[in-house]
Amino acid sequence: MTEEQSENRPPDPQGRFAGMPYDFRKPTVSRVKSRMWNRDDQRLFTPKSFGWGYDLNLYWLAHPGEFVKSRRK
């Protein structure tokens, strides 16, 4: 993995409970941004930056055409 890819990769959640990710660490701007607005993350549903469950990667909602194109690769 290149240095640029590792910078854009969202951090892993703190853990999992009942199959759902959780992260109760203090949220940081970079973690919130990497999970809620990240073109490099192909997932529409990403682990919450704080709490239990999933959030939406809003980048893909704002760019639905690119989301479809990224799935065809």
N, CA, C and O atoms as CSV, one atom per row, in Angstrom:
chain,resi,resn,atom,element,x,y,z
A,1,MET,N,N,0.849,-1.167,0.000
A,1,MET,CA,C,0.000,0.000,0.000
A,1,MET,C,C,0.900,1.237,0.000
A,1,MET,O,O,1.857,1.323,0.770
A,2,THR,N,N,0.579,2.194,-0.876
A,2,THR,CA,C,1.395,3.395,-0.950
A,2,THR,C,C,1.038,4.326,0.199
A,2,THR,O,O,0.026,4.144,0.875
A,3,GLU,N,N,1.884,5.320,0.405
A,3,GLU,CA,C,1.662,6.265,1.492
A,3,GLU,C,C,0.361,7.045,1.275
A,3,GLU,O,O,-0.368,7.313,2.231
A,4,GLU,N,N,0.068,7.412,0.015
A,4,GLU,CA,C,-1.154,8.157,-0.284
A,4,GLU,C,C,-2.390,7.313,0.015
A,4,GLU,O,O,-3.370,7.822,0.559
A,5,GLN,N,N,-2.352,6.029,-0.336
A,5,GLN,CA,C,-3.493,5.160,-0.070
A,5,GLN,C,C,-3.724,5.000,1.421
A,5,GLN,O,O,-4.870,4.985,1.872
A,6,SER,N,N,-2.646,4.881,2.196
A,6,SER,CA,C,-2.811,4.709,3.636
A,6,SER,C,C,-3.356,5.976,4.287
A,6,SER,O,O,-4.051,5.887,5.300
A,7,GLU,N,N,-3.057,7.164,3.729
A,7,GLU,CA,C,-3.594,8.410,4.266
A,7,GLU,C,C,-5.090,8.520,4.003
A,7,GLU,O,O,-5.822,9.051,4.838
A,8,ASN,N,N,-5.558,8.029,2.856
A,8,ASN,CA,C,-6.959,8.137,2.480
A,8,ASN,C,C,-7.814,7.013,3.049
A,8,ASN,O,O,-9.042,7.090,3.016
A,9,ARG,N,N,-7.185,5.983,3.563
A,9,ARG,CA,C,-7.918,4.830,4.093
A,9,ARG,C,C,-8.554,5.207,5.422
A,9,ARG,O,O,-7.874,5.707,6.319
A,10,PRO,N,N,-9.858,4.970,5.553
A,10,PRO,CA,C,-10.482,5.300,6.835
A,10,PRO,C,C,-9.958,4.395,7.938
A,10,PRO,O,O,-9.681,3.220,7.696
A,11,PRO,N,N,-9.816,4.931,9.153
A,11,PRO,CA,C,-9.328,4.100,10.253
A,11,PRO,C,C,-10.336,3.009,10.598
A,11,PRO,O,O,-11.543,3.184,10.434
A,12,ASP,N,N,-9.827,1.900,11.069
A,12,ASP,CA,C,-10.695,0.796,11.458
A,12,ASP,C,C,-11.502,1.184,12.695
A,12,ASP,O,O,-11.038,1.968,13.522
A,13,PRO,N,N,-12.720,0.629,12.819
A,13,PRO,CA,C,-13.492,0.907,14.033
A,13,PRO,C,C,-12.806,0.278,15.244
A,13,PRO,O,O,-11.958,-0.601,15.095
A,14,GLN,N,N,-13.169,0.722,16.420
A,14,GLN,CA,C,-12.564,0.242,17.655
A,14,GLN,C,C,-12.854,-1.236,17.870
A,14,GLN,O,O,-12.004,-1.959,18.390
A,15,GLY,N,N,-14.028,-1.693,17.482
A,15,GLY,CA,C,-14.385,-3.090,17.659
A,15,GLY,C,C,-15.741,-3.392,17.044
A,15,GLY,O,O,-16.317,-2.569,16.332
A,16,ARG,N,N,-16.246,-4.602,17.336
A,16,ARG,CA,C,-17.560,-5.016,16.834
A,16,ARG,C,C,-18.338,-5.664,17.964
A,16,ARG,O,O,-17.777,-6.346,18.822
A,17,PHE,N,N,-19.659,-5.432,17.945
A,17,PHE,CA,C,-20.562,-6.066,18.887
A,17,PHE,C,C,-21.814,-6.442,18.112
A,17,PHE,O,O,-22.421,-5.599,17.453
A,18,ALA,N,N,-22.198,-7.714,18.194
A,18,ALA,CA,C,-23.359,-8.233,17.465
A,18,ALA,C,C,-23.239,-7.963,15.966
A,18,ALA,O,O,-24.237,-7.706,15.293
A,19,GLY,N,N,-22.015,-8.023,15.449
A,19,GLY,CA,C,-21.787,-7.850,14.023
A,19,GLY,C,C,-21.767,-6.408,13.546
A,19,GLY,O,O,-21.571,-6.156,12.358
A,20,MET,N,N,-21.966,-5.459,14.449
A,20,MET,CA,C,-21.991,-4.033,14.088
A,20,MET,C,C,-20.731,-3.368,14.633
A,20,MET,O,O,-20.314,-3.649,15.756
A,21,PRO,N,N,-20.123,-2.483,13.835
A,21,PRO,CA,C,-18.921,-1.796,14.320
A,21,PRO,C,C,-19.267,-0.731,15.361
A,21,PRO,O,O,-20.340,-0.129,15.327
A,22,TYR,N,N,-18.332,-0.517,16.284
A,22,TYR,CA,C,-18.497,0.563,17.256
A,22,TYR,C,C,-17.174,1.279,17.426
A,22,TYR,O,O,-16.107,0.705,17.206
A,23,ASP,N,N,-17.254,2.525,17.815
A,23,ASP,CA,C,-16.069,3.332,18.072
A,23,ASP,C,C,-16.464,4.410,19.072
A,23,ASP,O,O,-17.189,5.343,18.728
A,24,PHE,N,N,-15.991,4.284,20.307
A,24,PHE,CA,C,-16.329,5.241,21.344
A,24,PHE,C,C,-15.141,6.140,21.694
A,24,PHE,O,O,-15.135,6.795,22.736
A,25,ARG,N,N,-14.137,6.163,20.813
A,25,ARG,CA,C,-13.046,7.113,20.997
A,25,ARG,C,C,-13.545,8.508,20.630
A,25,ARG,O,O,-14.506,8.655,19.875
A,26,LYS,N,N,-12.886,9.522,21.169
A,26,LYS,CA,C,-13.255,10.899,20.863
A,26,LYS,C,C,-13.142,11.115,19.346
A,26,LYS,O,O,-12.090,10.841,18.769
A,27,PRO,N,N,-14.211,11.602,18.691
A,27,PRO,CA,C,-14.144,11.804,17.239
A,27,PRO,C,C,-13.130,12.887,16.882
A,27,PRO,O,O,-12.984,13.881,17.592
A,28,THR,N,N,-12.442,12.677,15.781
A,28,THR,CA,C,-11.525,13.679,15.254
A,28,THR,C,C,-12.040,14.133,13.898
A,28,THR,O,O,-12.809,13.418,13.255
A,29,VAL,N,N,-11.629,15.300,13.464
A,29,VAL,CA,C,-12.064,15.830,12.173
A,29,VAL,C,C,-11.654,14.881,11.053
A,29,VAL,O,O,-12.446,14.617,10.148
A,30,SER,N,N,-10.436,14.370,11.103
A,30,SER,CA,C,-9.967,13.489,10.021
A,30,SER,C,C,-10.751,12.178,9.989
A,30,SER,O,O,-11.026,11.664,8.905
A,31,ARG,N,N,-11.118,11.625,11.146
A,31,ARG,CA,C,-11.880,10.380,11.168
A,31,ARG,C,C,-13.299,10.604,10.654
A,31,ARG,O,O,-13.816,9.790,9.889
A,32,VAL,N,N,-13.929,11.698,11.065
A,32,VAL,CA,C,-15.279,11.997,10.585
A,32,VAL,C,C,-15.258,12.210,9.080
A,32,VAL,O,O,-16.114,11.687,8.367
A,33,LYS,N,N,-14.295,12.966,8.597
A,33,LYS,CA,C,-14.196,13.226,7.154
A,33,LYS,C,C,-13.936,11.937,6.377
A,33,LYS,O,O,-14.531,11.720,5.322
A,34,SER,N,N,-13.062,11.092,6.886
A,34,SER,CA,C,-12.719,9.864,6.150
A,34,SER,C,C,-13.868,8.870,6.115
A,34,SER,O,O,-13.898,7.994,5.251
A,35,ARG,N,N,-14.803,8.991,7.027
A,35,ARG,CA,C,-15.941,8.065,7.040
A,35,ARG,C,C,-17.192,8.650,6.411
A,35,ARG,O,O,-18.047,7.899,5.940
A,36,MET,N,N,-17.323,9.979,6.391
A,36,MET,CA,C,-18.563,10.571,5.880
A,36,MET,C,C,-18.416,11.245,4.522
A,36,MET,O,O,-19.423,11.526,3.873
A,37,TRP,N,N,-17.187,11.513,4.072
A,37,TRP,CA,C,-16.981,12.149,2.763
A,37,TRP,C,C,-15.649,11.650,2.212
A,37,TRP,O,O,-14.629,12.332,2.314
A,38,ASN,N,N,-15.670,10.459,1.632
A,38,ASN,CA,C,-14.423,9.850,1.185
A,38,ASN,C,C,-14.618,9.156,-0.160
A,38,ASN,O,O,-15.242,8.099,-0.247
A,39,ARG,N,N,-14.081,9.764,-1.187
A,39,ARG,CA,C,-14.178,9.196,-2.538
A,39,ARG,C,C,-13.410,7.880,-2.639
A,39,ARG,O,O,-13.784,7.005,-3.420
A,40,ASP,N,N,-12.356,7.734,-1.868
A,40,ASP,CA,C,-11.494,6.561,-1.966
A,40,ASP,C,C,-12.075,5.329,-1.268
A,40,ASP,O,O,-11.570,4.222,-1.457
A,41,ASP,N,N,-13.116,5.504,-0.474
A,41,ASP,CA,C,-13.769,4.387,0.201
A,41,ASP,C,C,-14.969,3.977,-0.643
A,41,ASP,O,O,-15.896,4.767,-0.820
A,42,GLN,N,N,-14.965,2.764,-1.161
A,42,GLN,CA,C,-15.998,2.300,-2.078
A,42,GLN,C,C,-17.322,1.976,-1.391
A,42,GLN,O,O,-18.319,1.715,-2.065
A,43,ARG,N,N,-17.345,1.989,-0.060
A,43,ARG,CA,C,-18.567,1.626,0.672
A,43,ARG,C,C,-19.526,2.811,0.763
A,43,ARG,O,O,-19.104,3.953,0.946
A,44,LEU,N,N,-20.810,2.525,0.634
A,44,LEU,CA,C,-21.842,3.540,0.861
A,44,LEU,C,C,-22.113,3.664,2.359
A,44,LEU,O,O,-22.328,4.766,2.863
A,45,PHE,N,N,-22.103,2.546,3.065
A,45,PHE,CA,C,-22.296,2.528,4.518
A,45,PHE,C,C,-20.946,2.292,5.179
A,45,PHE,O,O,-20.302,1.270,4.942
A,46,THR,N,N,-20.522,3.232,6.003
A,46,THR,CA,C,-19.235,3.146,6.680
A,46,THR,C,C,-19.463,3.109,8.197
A,46,THR,O,O,-20.501,3.568,8.674
A,47,PRO,N,N,-18.513,2.573,8.948
A,47,PRO,CA,C,-18.662,2.577,10.412
A,47,PRO,C,C,-18.774,4.006,10.946
A,47,PRO,O,O,-18.125,4.918,10.435
A,48,LYS,N,N,-19.589,4.191,11.961
A,48,LYS,CA,C,-19.743,5.521,12.563
A,48,LYS,C,C,-18.406,6.012,13.112
A,48,LYS,O,O,-17.586,5.222,13.580
A,49,SER,N,N,-18.200,7.316,13.047
A,49,SER,CA,C,-16.984,7.879,13.635
A,49,SER,C,C,-17.108,7.952,15.152
A,49,SER,O,O,-16.096,8.030,15.848
A,50,PHE,N,N,-18.335,7.928,15.675
A,50,PHE,CA,C,-18.555,7.829,17.118
A,50,PHE,C,C,-19.884,7.119,17.334
A,50,PHE,O,O,-20.910,7.540,16.800
A,51,GLY,N,N,-19.868,6.059,18.104
A,51,GLY,CA,C,-21.090,5.334,18.406
A,51,GLY,C,C,-21.070,3.921,17.848
A,51,GLY,O,O,-20.016,3.361,17.548
A,52,TRP,N,N,-22.264,3.362,17.717
A,52,TRP,CA,C,-22.421,1.972,17.285
A,52,TRP,C,C,-23.264,1.944,16.034
A,52,TRP,O,O,-24.348,2.527,16.007
A,53,GLY,N,N,-22.789,1.276,14.993
A,53,GLY,CA,C,-23.556,1.140,13.762
A,53,GLY,C,C,-22.850,1.743,12.565
A,53,GLY,O,O,-21.621,1.780,12.497
A,54,TYR,N,N,-23.650,2.213,11.625
A,54,TYR,CA,C,-23.125,2.700,10.353
A,54,TYR,C,C,-23.606,4.117,10.055
A,54,TYR,O,O,-24.669,4.537,10.511
A,55,ASP,N,N,-22.800,4.843,9.280
A,55,ASP,CA,C,-23.148,6.142,8.710
A,55,ASP,C,C,-23.127,6.008,7.200
A,55,ASP,O,O,-22.709,4.982,6.664
A,56,LEU,N,N,-23.573,7.033,6.526
A,56,LEU,CA,C,-23.502,7.066,5.070
A,56,LEU,C,C,-22.263,7.823,4.632
A,56,LEU,O,O,-21.891,8.829,5.235
A,57,ASN,N,N,-21.627,7.331,3.580
A,57,ASN,CA,C,-20.553,8.062,2.930
A,57,ASN,C,C,-21.254,9.044,1.998
A,57,ASN,O,O,-21.633,8.681,0.885
A,58,LEU,N,N,-21.429,10.278,2.444
A,58,LEU,CA,C,-22.220,11.267,1.730
A,58,LEU,C,C,-21.646,11.631,0.366
A,58,LEU,O,O,-22.366,12.140,-0.493
A,59,TYR,N,N,-20.358,11.376,0.160
A,59,TYR,CA,C,-19.764,11.653,-1.154
A,59,TYR,C,C,-20.521,10.898,-2.236
A,59,TYR,O,O,-20.807,11.449,-3.298
A,60,TRP,N,N,-20.846,9.636,-1.968
A,60,TRP,CA,C,-21.508,8.822,-2.991
A,60,TRP,C,C,-22.954,9.253,-3.204
A,60,TRP,O,O,-23.481,9.065,-4.301
A,61,LEU,N,N,-23.612,9.821,-2.207
A,61,LEU,CA,C,-24.963,10.342,-2.401
A,61,LEU,C,C,-24.944,11.615,-3.248
A,61,LEU,O,O,-25.879,11.875,-4.006
A,62,ALA,N,N,-23.880,12.404,-3.116
A,62,ALA,CA,C,-23.751,13.629,-3.905
A,62,ALA,C,C,-23.279,13.347,-5.333
A,62,ALA,O,O,-23.467,14.182,-6.219
A,63,HIS,N,N,-22.672,12.184,-5.566
A,63,HIS,CA,C,-22.140,11.818,-6.879
A,63,HIS,C,C,-22.604,10.406,-7.258
A,63,HIS,O,O,-21.776,9.501,-7.358
A,64,PRO,N,N,-23.903,10.201,-7.470
A,64,PRO,CA,C,-24.405,8.842,-7.738
A,64,PRO,C,C,-23.859,8.233,-9.026
A,64,PRO,O,O,-23.678,7.017,-9.101
A,65,GLY,N,N,-23.596,9.051,-10.031
A,65,GLY,CA,C,-23.040,8.517,-11.285
A,65,GLY,C,C,-21.661,7.907,-11.073
A,65,GLY,O,O,-21.348,6.854,-11.628
A,66,GLU,N,N,-20.849,8.567,-10.275
A,66,GLU,CA,C,-19.515,8.045,-9.983
A,66,GLU,C,C,-19.612,6.767,-9.137
A,66,GLU,O,O,-18.787,5.864,-9.280
A,67,PHE,N,N,-20.614,6.692,-8.263
A,67,PHE,CA,C,-20.788,5.489,-7.454
A,67,PHE,C,C,-21.073,4.286,-8.360
A,67,PHE,O,O,-20.505,3.212,-8.167
A,68,VAL,N,N,-21.947,4.471,-9.339
A,68,VAL,CA,C,-22.278,3.388,-10.259
A,68,VAL,C,C,-21.048,3.003,-11.068
A,68,VAL,O,O,-20.772,1.816,-11.241
A,69,LYS,N,N,-20.302,3.990,-11.567
A,69,LYS,CA,C,-19.083,3.712,-12.339
A,69,LYS,C,C,-18.058,2.951,-11.500
A,69,LYS,O,O,-17.411,2.029,-11.997
A,70,SER,N,N,-17.910,3.331,-10.232
A,70,SER,CA,C,-16.916,2.665,-9.383
A,70,SER,C,C,-17.288,1.214,-9.129
A,70,SER,O,O,-16.403,0.388,-8.904
A,71,ARG,N,N,-18.551,0.887,-9.158
A,71,ARG,CA,C,-19.003,-0.500,-8.943
A,71,ARG,C,C,-18.787,-1.363,-10.172
A,71,ARG,O,O,-18.737,-2.588,-10.054
A,72,ARG,N,N,-18.659,-0.771,-11.335
A,72,ARG,CA,C,-18.489,-1.533,-12.581
A,72,ARG,C,C,-17.034,-1.904,-12.845
A,72,ARG,O,O,-16.764,-2.713,-13.732
A,73,LYS,N,N,-16.104,-1.342,-12.108
A,73,LYS,CA,C,-14.673,-1.639,-12.336
A,73,LYS,C,C,-14.332,-3.029,-11.935
A,73,LYS,O,O,-13.179,-3.442,-12.058
